[in-house]
Amino acid sequence: MTALSMTSLSLRLLRLGGPRAWTTAGLVGAGVAVASALLAVALGALHGLDSREARTGWRTPAAAAPGEPVIAQVRTRVDHAAGKPITQVDVVAPGPAAPGPATPGPAVPGATGPGPATPVPSGGTTAPPGLPRLPAPGELWVSPALAALLRELAPDALANRYPGPPTGLIGDAGLRFPDELVVVIGRPAGDPVLTAPGDSRVVPVASFARTTVPAEDEGYRQLTIVAVALVAFPIAGLLGASARLTATRRGERLATLRLLGASTRQITVVAVAETTVIATAAAITGFLLEALVSPLVARIPLAGGGWFAADVRPSVLVSVGAVVAVGLLATASAVGGLRRVVVSPLGVARRQQARGVRLVRLLGVVAALVVFAIGNSALRVVDVEAAGLVMAAVVLALFGAVVLVGPLVVRGVGGWLGRRESVPALLAGRRLQDDPRAAFRPLAGVTLAIFVAGFLAPLSATAWGATQRDDHTLHVRAGTPDQATTLLARAGIGADVRPAAGERSSGVDVRPVDPAELDRARTLLAPLAPGTLVQTDAEASGQNAVLLDDLRRGVLVVLVATFLVAATATGTAAAARVLDHRHTLRLLRLAGTPVRVLEQARMRETAAPLLVNGAIALAFGLLCASPFTAATGVLAPSGLIVLGSVLLAGTAAVLAATAASRPLLRSLTREDQERSL
């Protein structure tokens, strides 16, 4: 028979297999679909960061080389209003500009008049993304969200800080996220913004196409890579486990074909066709599901705001490659289970030769620890651009160690249970020893979730334990207390005004009596220090606060994703394990074993190895986090909450999976169904 005919035979067997075959195929498809959807979300996060950088990289341009003509000088800073950060980009003309035609921008509702015409800078230039041209001196380009805020707030709270009304709106091509507050201000040559003190620097620009990546953006990329690694291994495990669901049933069917004279190539085609078709269809479904829910995913804020929905969708090329990779992984998993069918089909048919595990797996654990030691040393010397990849390699290596040692633990626990006098313990021990790898699959998801919790728990203690800085006292970098008091008194704003204290060598500290007057006071005091921003200590270090918020949110997102993988893997694997052992369970039932005893045995074969594997996974997770924080951080309230929630959720998932498959167990063990054997 040709490969095409064998493929047709495989799909026909699946179609004619009845409800039970469809159920098992549904379990495989559900597992792969959930894993693929989460994989698409992870890939979408990396795609979103690239898209953001492409749209906003011009705000941090590369400096012009010596001798290159400078088209503008750019300084990017963060102002604040209404408790929200406003990215302010000052574009300073390099010198006298030649006259040129004006290009009108989009109308801004509420603007008091048209913006001034824009001269074409000498030498010409390419406009920054989102703008029709390079802003001329006196022009004000704002994002739609900032235009709305300008209409909402009183002029003395925000609009008076700028040289005039908005000229036009910045398009989506120049925004980091839809609700971003951005203003691009054209400044004349010699503007005080060039020499005003502050943390940002003035960059001479020859082309906006050459950009640099800010350190905070690169930090987000590296953290995202680590987060993707934390969920990638559980996702890959779920994909592989889903592809190997009901492996016993499939092996028995293929062994029958082998005994009937089918060649190795033919049974390989049969096995691969069924699994690959189901897995590929499920992977496509998963990616389509992610595309449908991308508007919801886009609402998860990162680095100060959400996303455009298109940002969090992987590109078509990446999606196709991922679907193909899922299909290949499913194929490899199916082929990996054929060795015993090819070598000894009669043994498979008679359920002989239990598949054990070898102590050679411990060499893999040793290798993972070596990778951890090398990675720990590398993190101290590598640049930030490579830190995420190094940490991801360490995470994946220790993940692998947990997976390698898991079946060994199952075998050891099975031997211990087999020596107990209890009948349920004896049955559980025998089943664990019969196939430790298959017995570990229902536990793998929860075990890896515990590893992730062990890694994140001490880190969350750092994120939640950060102290808050003063967010009510404004610092003006110049001026005297008398000047500040006079300006505020004219506007009727009461405030505590003092000379700058602490590390500041000059300026004034102003604390309004009414916190609601903070923005008005900020706007009034700005002329005391031309070109500078008036900020509180909390606002000056606002990027750190945003990063801590994102770390807290990232912990929750990763835990939710990992738990979703764990719950899916546990539920599908538990049901598939019952289906794989239906013959043995029926025989035990016919021998007089009560269903209650069988249920107790299933509970013991789950709880005992999960307890030991969970402890090992927790230890490896704490070890993985040790380069960043002390393991004692897990004892902090936030660390205990993270760890406790995962342990409770994982235990609940295992119990729910066991309970959900109980009706299936009772159905398969009914005595009247033995006639259908």
Order of alpha helices (4+ residues) and beta strands (2+ residues): alpha-alpha-beta-beta-beta-alpha-beta-beta-beta-alpha-alpha-alpha-alpha-alpha-alpha-alpha-alpha-alpha-alpha-beta-alpha-beta-beta-alpha-beta-alpha-alpha-alpha-alpha-alpha-alpha
